[in-house]
Amino acid sequence: MSNYIYPAPGVDGVEVTLGLSVAANNASTPELDVPALQDVTVNAANDTFTWEQLDEGSKKQVATTATNSLSMNIVLDQTVFFGDDTAQSGEADFKGVFGLSSDKDLVDFELYLGDPSDQQGSGTGKTISGQGYITGLAPTVSADSPVWVSPITITITGDYTVS
C-alpha cells in the first residue's frame, strides 16, 4: 500500500498546521499557530544557468541556487491576523500575521503534515521548517465567500529542513 502524504479531505485526525515565531526570539515552540489553511503549496524551485556552445546543437544548463517559498490561503481569524494584545510584546502571537509582515520580521516556520496529536511522537507526519519573511497578504471578501480570506506567502531565506 502506498504511503501517501496526508491531509486528504474526509480523513479524520490529519491536517496541515503552520506555526510561526519571531526568529530573533529563539522560541523552542511556535509562538503563533495559524488555523484554517487552504491550498498549501511548498515551492522548491532551483534556478539554472544556461549557456550555448558552438560545438553543441542544444543549450547546456546547470542547477544553481534555489528560490524556496510556502504559499497558501488562510481564512482570517481576527486574533491570528491582527495579533493578541494580551500576549507577550514582540512575540508572533502579539503581532499577528499582519504585524509580522508589516514589521518585516524574519520568522521561523514549521509546516506540519500529519496527525496533530502525534506531532511529538511516532513520526506519522513530517515537518517542513525554515526561516523566511511573510509577504503577499491581500485579504478579500465577497458575496459568495462571506468570510475574509487572504493569500499568504513565506519567502524562504536559506534551505528547508524536513524532520
DSSP file (Angstrom, degrees, kcal/mol; ACC not computed):
  #  RESIDUE AA STRUCTURE BP1 BP2  ACC     N-H-->O    O-->H-N    N-H-->O    O-->H-N    TCO  KAPPA ALPHA  PHI   PSI    X-CA   Y-CA   Z-CA
    1    1 A M              0   0    0      0, 0.0     2,-0.0     0, 0.0     0, 0.0   0.000 360.0 360.0 360.0 143.2    0.0    0.0    0.0
    2    2 A S        -     0   0    0      1,-0.1     2,-0.8     0, 0.0     0, 0.0  -0.326 360.0-134.1 -69.9 150.8    1.2    3.5   -0.8
    3    3 A N        -     0   0    0     -2,-0.0    -1,-0.1     2,-0.0     2,-0.0  -0.703  34.9-170.3-105.8  77.3    2.4    5.8    1.9
    4    4 A Y        -     0   0    0     -2,-0.8     2,-0.6     1,-0.1     0, 0.0  -0.291  25.3-115.6 -71.6 151.6    0.5    9.0    0.9
    5    5 A I        -     0   0    0      2,-0.1    -1,-0.1   120,-0.0   109,-0.1  -0.781  50.2-127.8 -83.4 123.1    1.2   12.4    2.4
    6    6 A Y  S    S+     0   0    0     -2,-0.6     2,-0.2   107,-0.2     9,-0.2  -0.662  71.1  94.3 -96.5 160.1   -2.0   13.5    4.2
    7    7 A P        +     0   0    0      0, 0.0     8,-0.1     0, 0.0    -2,-0.1   0.181  49.4 167.4 -91.1 159.8   -4.2   15.5    4.8
    8    8 A A    >   -     0   0    0     -2,-0.2     3,-2.1     3,-0.2     6,-0.1  -0.991  46.0 -90.8-134.7 142.7   -6.8   14.4    2.5
    9    9 A P  T 3  S+     0   0    0      0, 0.0     3,-0.1     0, 0.0     0, 0.0  -0.272 112.0  16.7 -55.4 133.0  -10.5   15.6    2.6
   10   10 A G  T 3  S+     0   0    0      1,-0.2     2,-0.7     0, 0.0     0, 0.0   0.427  89.2 127.3  86.7  -1.0  -12.6   13.4    4.8
   11   11 A V    X   -     0   0    0     -3,-2.1     3,-0.9     3,-0.1    -1,-0.2  -0.813  57.3-131.5 -92.2 118.7   -9.7   11.7    6.6
   12   12 A D  T 3  S+     0   0    0     -2,-0.7     3,-0.1     1,-0.2    -1,-0.0  -0.379  79.1  13.5 -69.2 142.9  -10.1   12.0   10.4
   13   13 A G  T 3  S+     0   0    0      1,-0.2     2,-0.4    -2,-0.1   104,-0.3   0.568  99.2 101.8  77.1  11.4   -7.3   13.2   12.6
   14   14 A V    <   +     0   0    0     -3,-0.9     2,-0.3   101,-0.2   101,-0.2  -0.977  38.0 142.0-127.9 145.1   -4.9   14.6   10.0
   15   15 A E  E     -A  114   0A   0     99,-2.8    99,-2.2    -2,-0.4     2,-0.5  -0.977  47.8-102.1-163.6 170.7   -4.3   18.1    9.0
   16   16 A V  E     -A  113   0A   0     -2,-0.3     2,-0.4    97,-0.2    21,-0.3  -0.920  38.1-172.1-102.1 129.8   -1.7   20.7    7.9
   17   17 A T  E     -A  112   0A   0     95,-2.1    95,-2.8    -2,-0.5     2,-0.5  -0.959  10.8-156.2-124.4 145.3   -0.7   23.1   10.7
   18   18 A L  E     -AB 111  34A   0     16,-0.8    16,-3.1    -2,-0.4     2,-0.4  -0.980   9.2-172.5-122.0 121.9    1.5   26.2   10.4
   19   19 A G  E     -AB 110  33A   0     91,-2.5    91,-2.0    -2,-0.5     2,-0.3  -0.936   5.4-169.1-113.9 138.4    3.4   27.5   13.4
   20   20 A L  E     +AB 109  32A   0     12,-2.9    12,-2.1    -2,-0.4    11,-1.2  -0.942   9.2 173.6-127.3 146.7    5.3   30.8   13.4
   21   21 A S  E     -A  108   0A   0     87,-1.9    87,-2.6    -2,-0.3     2,-0.5  -0.983  42.8-101.9-143.3 151.8    7.8   32.5   15.7
   22   22 A V  E >   -A  107   0A   0     -2,-0.3     3,-1.8    85,-0.2     5,-0.5  -0.667  34.2-139.5 -71.1 123.4    9.8   35.7   15.5
   23   23 A A  G >  S+     0   0    0     83,-2.7     3,-1.5    -2,-0.5    -1,-0.2   0.850  98.3  60.6 -58.0 -37.7   13.3   34.3   14.6
   24   24 A A  G 3  S+     0   0    0     82,-0.5    -1,-0.3     1,-0.3    83,-0.1   0.702  95.8  63.4 -64.6 -18.5   15.1   36.7   17.0
   25   25 A N  G <  S-     0   0    0     -3,-1.8    -1,-0.3    65,-0.1    -2,-0.2   0.648  91.8-144.9 -81.0 -14.4   13.2   35.2   20.0
   26   26 A N    <   -     0   0    0     -3,-1.5    -3,-0.1    -4,-0.4    -2,-0.1   0.891  27.6-171.1  50.5  44.3   14.8   31.8   19.5
   27   27 A A        -     0   0    0     -5,-0.5    -1,-0.2     1,-0.1     4,-0.1  -0.393  25.2-148.4 -68.3 141.3   11.5   30.2   20.6
   28   28 A S  S    S+     0   0    0      1,-0.1    -1,-0.1    -2,-0.1    -2,-0.1   0.735  86.7  27.4 -83.1 -23.1   11.6   26.4   21.3
   29   29 A T  S    S-     0   0    0     -9,-0.0    -1,-0.1     0, 0.0    -9,-0.0  -0.948 105.9 -80.7-131.5 155.6    7.9   26.0   20.2
   30   30 A P        -     0   0    0      0, 0.0    -9,-0.2     0, 0.0     3,-0.1  -0.249  28.6-153.0 -58.0 140.2    5.9   28.2   17.7
   31   31 A E  S    S+     0   0    0    -11,-1.2     2,-0.4     1,-0.2   -10,-0.2   0.683  81.7  35.1 -84.4 -21.0    4.5   31.4   19.2
   32   32 A L  E     -B   20   0A   0    -12,-2.1   -12,-2.9    60,-0.1     2,-0.5  -0.984  65.4-156.7-140.9 124.1    1.6   31.5   16.8
   33   33 A D  E     -B   19   0A   0     -2,-0.4   -14,-0.2   -14,-0.2   -16,-0.0  -0.896  15.7-148.1 -99.1 125.6   -0.5   28.7   15.3
   34   34 A V  E     -B   18   0A   0    -16,-3.1   -16,-0.8    -2,-0.5     3,-0.2  -0.840  19.3-162.4 -97.3 114.1   -2.2   29.8   12.0
   35   35 A P        +     0   0    0      0, 0.0    40,-0.2     0, 0.0    42,-0.1  -0.290  56.7  37.5 -88.4 175.2   -5.5   27.9   11.6
   36   36 A A        -     0   0    0      1,-0.2    39,-1.9    38,-0.1     2,-0.2   0.891  69.7-176.5  56.2  54.7   -7.8   27.3    8.6
   37   37 A L  E     -C   74   0A   0    -21,-0.3     2,-0.3    37,-0.2    37,-0.2  -0.586   2.7-176.5 -82.0 144.1   -5.1   26.8    5.8
   38   38 A Q  E     +C   73   0A   0     35,-2.8    35,-2.9    -2,-0.2     0, 0.0  -0.976  57.8   6.0-135.8 150.3   -6.2   26.2    2.2
   39   39 A D  E    S-     0   0A   0     -2,-0.3     2,-0.3    33,-0.2    -1,-0.1   0.874  75.0-165.2  49.4  54.6   -4.4   25.5   -1.0
   40   40 A V  E     -     0   0A   0     32,-0.2     2,-0.4    -3,-0.1    32,-0.2  -0.553   7.4-173.2 -76.9 131.1   -0.9   25.0    0.6
   41   41 A T  E     -C   71   0A   0     30,-3.3    30,-2.5    -2,-0.3     2,-0.6  -0.992  13.6-160.8-127.8 125.1    2.0   25.0   -1.9
   42   42 A V  E     -C   70   0A   0     -2,-0.4     2,-0.6    28,-0.2    28,-0.2  -0.930  17.8-163.4-102.3 116.4    5.6   24.1   -0.9
   43   43 A N  E     +C   69   0A   0     26,-3.2    26,-2.2    -2,-0.6     2,-0.4  -0.900  21.8 169.0-110.5 121.6    7.8   25.6   -3.7
   44   44 A A  E     +C   68   0A   0     -2,-0.6     2,-0.7    24,-0.2    24,-0.2  -0.795  17.0 173.6-126.8  86.8   11.4   24.4   -4.1
   45   45 A A  E     -C   67   0A   0     22,-1.8    22,-3.2    -2,-0.4     2,-0.3  -0.851  19.7-150.5-106.4 111.0   12.5   25.9   -7.4
   46   46 A N  E     -C   66   0A   0     -2,-0.7    20,-0.3    20,-0.3    19,-0.2  -0.585  14.0-136.5 -74.7 135.7   16.1   25.6   -8.5
   47   47 A D  E     -     0   0A   0     18,-2.5    17,-3.0    -2,-0.3     2,-0.4  -0.474  20.4-146.1 -80.5 163.8   17.4   28.3  -10.7
   48   48 A T  E     -C   63   0A   0     15,-0.3     2,-0.5    -2,-0.1    15,-0.2  -0.971  10.9-141.0-134.0 150.7   19.5   27.4  -13.7
   49   49 A F  E     -C   62   0A   0     13,-2.6    13,-1.7    -2,-0.4     2,-0.4  -0.951  26.5-164.0-105.9 128.3   22.4   28.9  -15.6
   50   50 A T  E     +C   61   0A   0     -2,-0.5     2,-0.3    11,-0.2    11,-0.2  -0.917  13.8 165.4-119.1 138.2   22.2   28.3  -19.3
   51   51 A W  E     -C   60   0A   0      9,-2.2     9,-3.0    -2,-0.4     2,-0.4  -0.966  25.3-131.9-145.1 164.2   24.8   28.7  -22.0
   52   52 A E        -     0   0    0     -2,-0.3     2,-0.4     7,-0.2     7,-0.1  -0.896  13.2-158.7-116.4 146.3   25.4   27.8  -25.6
   53   53 A Q    >   -     0   0    0      5,-0.4     3,-1.4    -2,-0.4     5,-0.0  -0.960  21.7-133.1-122.8 144.7   28.5   26.1  -27.1
   54   54 A L  T 3  S+     0   0    0     -2,-0.4    -1,-0.1     1,-0.3    -2,-0.0   0.764 106.4  53.0 -66.9 -24.2   29.5   26.3  -30.8
   55   55 A D  T 3  S+     0   0    0     -3,-0.0     2,-0.3     2,-0.0    -1,-0.3   0.316 100.6  74.2 -95.0  10.0   30.1   22.5  -30.9
   56   56 A E    <   -     0   0    0     -3,-1.4    -3,-0.1     1,-0.1     4,-0.1  -0.928  63.3-150.9-123.6 146.7   26.7   21.5  -29.5
   57   57 A G  S    S+     0   0    0     -2,-0.3     2,-0.3     2,-0.1    -1,-0.1   0.549  84.0  49.8 -88.2  -9.7   23.2   21.5  -31.1
   58   58 A S  S    S-     0   0    0     -5,-0.0    -5,-0.4     1,-0.0     2,-0.1  -0.890  89.6-101.4-128.1 158.4   21.5   22.1  -27.7
   59   59 A K        -     0   0    0     -2,-0.3     2,-0.3    -7,-0.1    -7,-0.2  -0.409  32.7-130.8 -73.9 154.1   21.9   24.5  -24.8
   60   60 A K  E     -C   51   0A   0     -9,-3.0    -9,-2.2    -2,-0.1     2,-0.3  -0.805  24.4-173.5-103.2 147.8   23.7   23.4  -21.7
   61   61 A Q  E     -C   50   0A   0     -2,-0.3     2,-0.4   -11,-0.2   -11,-0.2  -0.994  11.0-172.3-141.8 148.6   22.2   24.0  -18.2
   62   62 A V  E     -C   49   0A   0    -13,-1.7   -13,-2.6    -2,-0.3     2,-0.2  -0.997  31.1-112.5-138.6 140.0   23.4   23.6  -14.6
   63   63 A A  E     +C   48   0A   0     -2,-0.4   -15,-0.3   -15,-0.2     2,-0.1  -0.466  37.9 176.4 -71.8 139.9   21.3   24.0  -11.5
   64   64 A T  E     -     0   0A   0    -17,-3.0   -17,-0.1     1,-0.3    -1,-0.1  -0.267  45.1 -24.6-120.0-150.2   22.2   26.9   -9.2
   65   65 A T  E     -     0   0A   0    -19,-0.2   -18,-2.5    -2,-0.1    -1,-0.3  -0.203  65.8-119.4 -65.9 154.3   20.7   28.2   -6.0
   66   66 A A  E     -C   46   0A   0    -20,-0.3     2,-0.6    -3,-0.1   -20,-0.3  -0.651   5.8-144.3 -95.4 149.5   17.0   27.5   -5.2
   67   67 A T  E     -C   45   0A   0    -22,-3.2   -22,-1.8    -2,-0.3     2,-0.3  -0.957  29.8-170.9-108.1 109.3   14.2   30.0   -4.7
   68   68 A N  E     +C   44   0A   0     -2,-0.6    88,-1.9    88,-0.4     2,-0.3  -0.781  12.9 156.0-107.2 145.3   12.0   28.5   -1.9
   69   69 A S  E     -CD  43 155A   0    -26,-2.2   -26,-3.2    -2,-0.3     2,-0.4  -0.986  31.6-140.3-159.4 156.5    8.6   29.6   -0.7
   70   70 A L  E     -CD  42 154A   0     84,-2.1    84,-3.0    -2,-0.3     2,-0.4  -0.969  25.8-180.0-113.2 135.7    5.5   28.5    1.0
   71   71 A S  E     +CD  41 153A   0    -30,-2.5   -30,-3.3    -2,-0.4     2,-0.3  -0.991  12.4 138.2-136.8 150.3    2.2   29.9   -0.2
   72   72 A M  E     - D   0 152A   0     80,-2.0    80,-2.6    -2,-0.4     2,-0.4  -0.963  44.7-106.2-167.8 172.6   -1.4   29.2    0.9
   73   73 A N  E     -CD  38 151A   0    -35,-2.9   -35,-2.8    -2,-0.3     2,-0.4  -0.910  30.2-160.7-109.8 146.6   -4.7   30.9    1.6
   74   74 A I  E     -CD  37 150A   0     76,-2.5    76,-2.4    -2,-0.4     2,-0.6  -0.991  20.5-130.3-128.0 139.0   -5.9   31.4    5.1
   75   75 A V  E     - D   0 149A   0    -39,-1.9     2,-0.3    -2,-0.4    74,-0.2  -0.778  47.4-110.4 -79.2 124.5   -9.4   32.0    6.4
   76   76 A L        -     0   0    0     72,-2.6     2,-0.5    -2,-0.6    72,-0.2  -0.404  30.6-168.2 -74.5 125.4   -8.8   35.1    8.6
   77   77 A D     >  -     0   0    0     -2,-0.3     4,-3.0     1,-0.1     5,-0.3  -0.945  24.0-135.7-101.0 127.0   -9.1   34.7   12.3
   78   78 A Q  H  > S+     0   0    0     -2,-0.5     4,-2.5     1,-0.2     5,-0.3   0.878 101.4  44.1 -56.3 -43.9   -9.1   38.3   13.8
   79   79 A T  H  > S+     0   0    0      1,-0.2     4,-1.9     2,-0.2    -1,-0.2   0.909 116.3  46.0 -69.9 -41.9   -6.7   37.5   16.7
   80   80 A V  H  4 S+     0   0    0      2,-0.2    17,-2.4     1,-0.2    -2,-0.2   0.893 118.6  42.2 -67.9 -39.0   -4.3   35.5   14.5
   81   81 A F  H  < S+     0   0    0     -4,-3.0    17,-2.7    15,-0.3    18,-0.5   0.934 128.9  25.3 -75.1 -46.4   -4.3   38.1   11.7
   82   82 A F  H  < S-     0   0    0     -4,-2.5    -3,-0.2    -5,-0.3    -2,-0.2   0.577 112.3-113.1 -98.4 -10.6   -4.1   41.3   13.8
   83   83 A G     <  -     0   0    0     -4,-1.9     2,-0.6    -5,-0.3    11,-0.3  -0.145  20.0 -89.2 101.2 162.9   -2.5   39.9   16.9
   84   84 A D    >   -     0   0    0      9,-2.1     3,-2.0    -4,-0.1    12,-0.1  -0.943  24.7-161.0-116.2 106.8   -3.4   39.4   20.6
   85   85 A D  T 3  S+     0   0    0     -2,-0.6    -1,-0.1     1,-0.3     4,-0.1   0.531  90.3  62.3 -71.7  -2.6   -2.6   42.4   22.7
   86   86 A T  T 3  S+     0   0    0      2,-0.1    -1,-0.3     8,-0.0     8,-0.1   0.524  89.3  90.0 -93.3  -6.9   -2.7   40.3   25.8
   87   87 A A  S <  S-     0   0    0     -3,-2.0     2,-0.3     6,-0.2     3,-0.1  -0.277  98.3 -71.3 -81.1 172.1    0.3   38.2   24.6
   88   88 A Q    >   -     0   0    0      1,-0.1     3,-1.9     2,-0.1     6,-0.4  -0.481  58.1-108.2 -67.3 126.5    3.9   39.0   25.3
   89   89 A S  T 3  S+     0   0    0     -2,-0.3    -1,-0.1     1,-0.2     3,-0.1  -0.258 102.1  24.2 -55.7 136.2    5.1   42.0   23.3
   90   90 A G  T 3  S+     0   0    0      1,-0.3    -1,-0.2    -3,-0.1     2,-0.2   0.274  95.6 115.0  91.6 -11.5    7.4   41.2   20.5
   91   91 A E  S X> S-     0   0    0     -3,-1.9     4,-2.0     1,-0.1     3,-0.6  -0.517  78.7-110.2 -89.9 162.9    6.2   37.6   20.0
   92   92 A A  H 3> S+     0   0    0      1,-0.2     4,-2.7     2,-0.2     8,-0.2   0.860 117.0  53.5 -61.2 -38.8    4.4   36.4   16.9
   93   93 A D  H 34 S+     0   0    0      1,-0.2    -9,-2.1     2,-0.2    -1,-0.2   0.797 109.0  50.5 -70.3 -25.4    1.1   35.9   18.7
   94   94 A F  H <4 S+     0   0    0     -3,-0.6    -2,-0.2    -6,-0.4    -1,-0.2   0.898 117.8  38.3 -71.8 -43.0    1.2   39.6   19.9
   95   95 A K  H  X S-     0   0    0     -4,-2.0     4,-1.1   -12,-0.2    -2,-0.2   0.825  97.0-154.7 -79.1 -33.3    2.0   40.9   16.4
   96   96 A G  H  X  -     0   0    0     -4,-2.7     4,-2.4    -5,-0.2   -15,-0.3  -0.015  41.9 -65.7  73.3 170.7   -0.3   38.6   14.3
   97   97 A V  H  > S+     0   0    0    -17,-2.4     4,-1.9     1,-0.2   -16,-0.2   0.896 136.8  51.5 -61.2 -41.8    0.3   37.7   10.7
   98   98 A F  H  > S+     0   0    0    -17,-2.7     4,-3.0     1,-0.2     5,-0.2   0.919 111.3  46.9 -63.6 -43.9   -0.3   41.3    9.6
   99   99 A G  H  X S+     0   0    0     -4,-1.1     4,-2.5   -18,-0.5     6,-0.2   0.888 109.2  53.8 -65.9 -39.8    2.2   42.7   12.1
  100  100 A L  H  <>S+     0   0    0     -4,-2.4     5,-2.0     2,-0.2     4,-0.2   0.887 114.5  42.9 -61.2 -37.9    4.9   40.1   11.2
  101  101 A S  H ><5S+     0   0    0     -4,-1.9     3,-1.1    -5,-0.2    -2,-0.2   0.950 116.4  44.3 -72.6 -50.4    4.5   41.1    7.6
  102  102 A S  H 3<5S+     0   0    0     -4,-3.0    -2,-0.2     1,-0.3    -3,-0.2   0.819 114.6  49.7 -68.8 -29.0    4.4   44.9    8.1
  103  103 A D  T 3<5S-     0   0    0     -4,-2.5    -1,-0.3    -5,-0.2    -2,-0.2   0.516 105.8-130.9 -83.4  -4.3    7.3   44.8   10.6
  104  104 A K  T < 5 +     0   0    0     -3,-1.1     2,-0.3    -4,-0.2    -3,-0.2   0.879  40.8 178.0  56.5  41.8    9.3   42.7    8.1
  105  105 A D      < -     0   0    0     -5,-2.0    29,-0.5    -6,-0.2     2,-0.5  -0.564  33.0-124.4 -76.0 135.1   10.2   40.2   10.9
  106  106 A L        -     0   0    0     -2,-0.3   -83,-2.7    27,-0.1   -82,-0.5  -0.692  39.1-159.2 -70.9 126.5   12.3   37.2   10.0
  107  107 A V  E     -AE  22 132A   0     25,-3.1    25,-2.1    -2,-0.5     2,-0.4  -0.857  20.2-137.3-115.2 147.2   10.1   34.3   11.1
  108  108 A D  E     -AE  21 131A   0    -87,-2.6   -87,-1.9    -2,-0.3     2,-0.3  -0.837  32.2-166.5 -88.4 137.0   10.8   30.7   12.0
  109  109 A F  E     -AE  20 130A   0     21,-2.4    21,-1.5    -2,-0.4     2,-0.4  -0.945  19.5-167.3-128.5 152.5    8.1   28.5   10.5
  110  110 A E  E     -AE  19 129A   0    -91,-2.0   -91,-2.5    -2,-0.3     2,-0.7  -0.954   4.1-169.3-134.9 115.5    7.0   24.9   11.0
  111  111 A L  E     -AE  18 128A   0     17,-3.1    17,-2.8    -2,-0.4     2,-0.5  -0.924  13.7-163.4-105.3 110.5    4.6   23.3    8.4
  112  112 A Y  E     -AE  17 127A   0    -95,-2.8   -95,-2.1    -2,-0.7     2,-0.6  -0.826   8.7-166.4-101.9 131.0    3.4   20.0    9.8
  113  113 A L  E     +AE  16 126A   0     13,-3.0    13,-1.7    -2,-0.5     2,-0.3  -0.928  55.8  29.1-115.4 104.6    1.7   17.4    7.6
  114  114 A G  E    S-A   15   0A   0    -99,-2.2   -99,-2.8    -2,-0.6    11,-0.1  -1.000 102.0  -6.0 152.9-152.1    0.0   14.7    9.5
  115  115 A D    >   -     0   0    0     -2,-0.3     3,-1.9  -101,-0.2  -101,-0.2  -0.718  49.2-156.4 -84.8 111.7   -1.8   13.8   12.8
  116  116 A P  G >  S+     0   0    0      0, 0.0     3,-0.9     0, 0.0    -1,-0.2   0.746  92.1  60.0 -65.1 -21.9   -1.5   16.8   15.1
  117  117 A S  G 3  S+     0   0    0   -104,-0.3     3,-0.2     1,-0.2  -103,-0.1   0.640 108.6  45.8 -76.6 -11.7   -2.0   14.7   18.2
  118  118 A D  G X >S+     0   0    0     -3,-1.9     3,-1.4     1,-0.1     5,-0.6   0.109  74.0 118.2-115.3  19.8    1.2   12.7   17.2
  119  119 A Q  T < 5S+     0   0    0     -3,-0.9    -1,-0.1     1,-0.3    -2,-0.1   0.790  82.2  39.3 -61.5 -29.8    3.4   15.7   16.4
  120  120 A Q  T 3 5S+     0   0    0     -3,-0.2    -1,-0.3    -4,-0.2    -2,-0.1   0.458 119.2  40.5 -96.6  -1.6    6.0   14.8   19.1
  121  121 A G  T < 5S+     0   0    0     -3,-1.4    -2,-0.1     0, 0.0    -3,-0.1   0.619 102.2  13.1-118.4-104.5    6.0   11.1   18.7
  122  122 A S  T   5S-     0   0    0      1,-0.1    -3,-0.1     2,-0.0    -2,-0.0   0.447  82.3-115.5 -78.6  -2.4    5.9    8.2   16.3
  123  123 A G      < +     0   0    0     -5,-0.6    -1,-0.1     1,-0.1    -4,-0.1   0.827  62.6 144.6  80.8  30.5    6.6   10.1   13.1
  124  124 A T  S    S+     0   0    0     -6,-0.3     2,-0.3    -9,-0.1    -5,-0.1   0.614  71.3  38.5 -76.6  -9.6    3.4    9.6   11.2
  125  125 A G  S    S-     0   0    0     -7,-0.2     2,-0.3   -11,-0.1   -11,-0.2  -0.811  78.3-128.1-130.0 173.2    3.8   13.1    9.8
  126  126 A K  E     -E  113   0A   0    -13,-1.7   -13,-3.0    -2,-0.3     2,-0.5  -0.923  10.9-145.3-123.4 149.2    6.6   15.3    8.5
  127  127 A T  E     -E  112   0A   0     -2,-0.3    36,-2.4   -15,-0.2     2,-0.6  -0.967   4.9-162.0-116.1 128.0    7.6   18.8    9.4
  128  128 A I  E     +EF 111 162A   0    -17,-2.8   -17,-3.1    -2,-0.5     2,-0.3  -0.944  25.9 169.7-104.4 123.2    9.0   21.3    6.9
  129  129 A S  E     +EF 110 161A   0     32,-2.8    32,-2.3    -2,-0.6     2,-0.3  -0.856  11.4 116.3-134.2 167.3   10.7   24.1    8.7
  130  130 A G  E     -E  109   0A   0    -21,-1.5   -21,-2.4    -2,-0.3     2,-0.3  -0.974  53.1 -74.3 168.1-159.9   13.0   27.1    8.0
  131  131 A Q  E     +E  108   0A   0     26,-0.5    26,-2.5    28,-0.3     2,-0.3  -0.953  52.5 128.6-130.0 149.6   13.1   30.9    8.1
  132  132 A G  E     -EG 107 156A   0    -25,-2.1   -25,-3.1    -2,-0.3     2,-0.4  -0.970  47.8 -85.9-174.7-171.0   11.6   33.5    5.9
  133  133 A Y  E     - G   0 155A   0     22,-2.0    22,-2.6    -2,-0.3     2,-0.5  -0.942  34.3-122.1-121.5 139.7    9.5   36.6    5.5
  134  134 A I  E     + G   0 154A   0    -29,-0.5     2,-0.3    -2,-0.4    20,-0.2  -0.699  46.3 152.4 -84.0 126.3    5.7   36.9    5.3
  135  135 A T  E     + G   0 153A   0     18,-3.4    18,-2.7    -2,-0.5   -33,-0.0  -0.832  36.1  53.9-138.9 175.5    4.6   38.6    2.1
  136  136 A G        +     0   0    0     -2,-0.3     2,-0.3     1,-0.2    -1,-0.1   0.664  56.8 165.3  73.9  19.9    1.6   38.7   -0.3
  137  137 A L        +     0   0    0     16,-0.1    -1,-0.2    13,-0.1    15,-0.2  -0.542   3.6 156.8 -70.4 131.7   -1.2   39.4    2.1
  138  138 A A        -     0   0    0     13,-0.7    11,-0.1    -2,-0.3    -1,-0.1  -0.458  24.7-158.7-154.4  72.3   -4.3   40.6    0.3
  139  139 A P        +     0   0    0      0, 0.0     2,-0.3     0, 0.0    11,-0.2  -0.263  16.9 177.2 -60.7 138.4   -7.5   40.0    2.3
  140  140 A T  E     -H  149   0A   0      9,-2.6     9,-2.4     7,-0.1     2,-0.3  -0.963  16.1-172.1-139.3 156.3  -10.7   39.8    0.3
  141  141 A V  E     +     0   0A   0     -2,-0.3     2,-0.3     7,-0.2     7,-0.1  -0.982  11.6 173.0-143.4 148.8  -14.4   39.1    1.0
  142  142 A S  E >   -H  145   0A   0      3,-1.8     3,-0.8    -2,-0.3     5,-0.1  -0.925  47.2 -96.2-149.0 172.5  -17.2   38.6   -1.5
  143  143 A A  T 3  S+     0   0    0     -2,-0.3    -1,-0.1     1,-0.3     0, 0.0   0.862 125.0  43.6 -62.8 -36.9  -20.9   37.7   -1.6
  144  144 A D  T 3  S+     0   0    0      1,-0.3    -1,-0.3     2,-0.0    -3,-0.0   0.487 120.9  41.9 -89.7  -1.0  -20.1   34.1   -2.4
  145  145 A S  E <  S+ H   0 142A   0     -3,-0.8    -3,-1.8     1,-0.0    -1,-0.3  -0.674  70.3 179.4-137.7  81.7  -17.3   33.9    0.2
  146  146 A P  E     +     0   0A   0      0, 0.0     2,-0.4     0, 0.0    -3,-0.1   0.303  59.9  73.6 -78.1  12.8  -18.7   35.8    3.2
  147  147 A V  E    S-     0   0A   0     -5,-0.1     2,-0.3    -7,-0.0    -5,-0.2  -0.927  93.3-101.4-117.3 150.9  -15.6   35.3    5.4
  148  148 A W  E     -     0   0A   0     -2,-0.4   -72,-2.6   -72,-0.2     2,-0.4  -0.520  41.7-177.3 -72.3 133.3  -12.3   37.1    4.9
  149  149 A V  E     -DH  75 140A   0     -9,-2.4    -9,-2.6    -2,-0.3   -74,-0.2  -0.975   2.4-172.8-130.2 142.9   -9.7   35.1    3.1
  150  150 A S  E     -D   74   0A   0    -76,-2.4   -76,-2.5    -2,-0.4     2,-0.2  -0.999  22.9-128.6-138.4 138.2   -6.1   36.1    2.3
  151  151 A P  E     -D   73   0A   0      0, 0.0   -13,-0.7     0, 0.0     2,-0.3  -0.541  29.8-169.1 -70.9 152.8   -3.2   34.6    0.3
  152  152 A I  E     -D   72   0A   0    -80,-2.6   -80,-2.0    -2,-0.2     2,-0.4  -0.988   7.7-168.2-144.2 136.4    0.0   34.4    2.3
  153  153 A T  E     -DG  71 135A   0    -18,-2.7   -18,-3.4    -2,-0.3     2,-0.7  -0.990  10.6-157.2-125.5 135.4    3.5   33.7    1.1
  154  154 A I  E     -DG  70 134A   0    -84,-3.0   -84,-2.1    -2,-0.4     2,-0.7  -0.945  15.2-151.7-107.7 109.4    6.5   32.9    3.2
  155  155 A T  E     -DG  69 133A   0    -22,-2.6   -22,-2.0    -2,-0.7   -86,-0.2  -0.736  21.7-134.2 -83.1 116.2    9.6   33.7    1.1
  156  156 A I  E     - G   0 132A   0    -88,-1.9     2,-0.6    -2,-0.7   -88,-0.4  -0.478  14.4-157.7 -81.3 136.4   12.3   31.4    2.4
  157  157 A T        -     0   0    0    -26,-2.5   -26,-0.5    -2,-0.2     2,-0.2  -0.960  69.8 -10.0-108.9 116.1   15.8   32.5    3.2
  158  158 A G  S    S-     0   0    0     -2,-0.6   -90,-0.2   -92,-0.2     2,-0.2  -0.635 105.1 -29.5  96.1-158.6   18.0   29.5    3.1
  159  159 A D        -     0   0    0     -2,-0.2   -28,-0.3     1,-0.1     2,-0.2  -0.541  54.0-112.0 -98.2 159.0   17.1   25.9    2.9
  160  160 A Y        -     0   0    0     -2,-0.2     2,-0.4   -30,-0.1   -30,-0.2  -0.558  24.7-148.7 -76.5 152.4   14.1   23.8    4.1
  161  161 A T  E     -F  129   0A   0    -32,-2.3   -32,-2.8    -2,-0.2     2,-0.5  -0.998   8.5-160.6-120.8 131.6   14.6   21.3    6.9
  162  162 A V  E      F  128   0A   0     -2,-0.4   -34,-0.2   -34,-0.2   -36,-0.0  -0.953 360.0 360.0-114.1 127.8   12.5   18.2    6.8
  163  163 A S              0   0    0    -36,-2.4   -35,-0.1    -2,-0.5    -1,-0.1   0.323 360.0 360.0-136.9 360.0   12.0   16.1   10.0
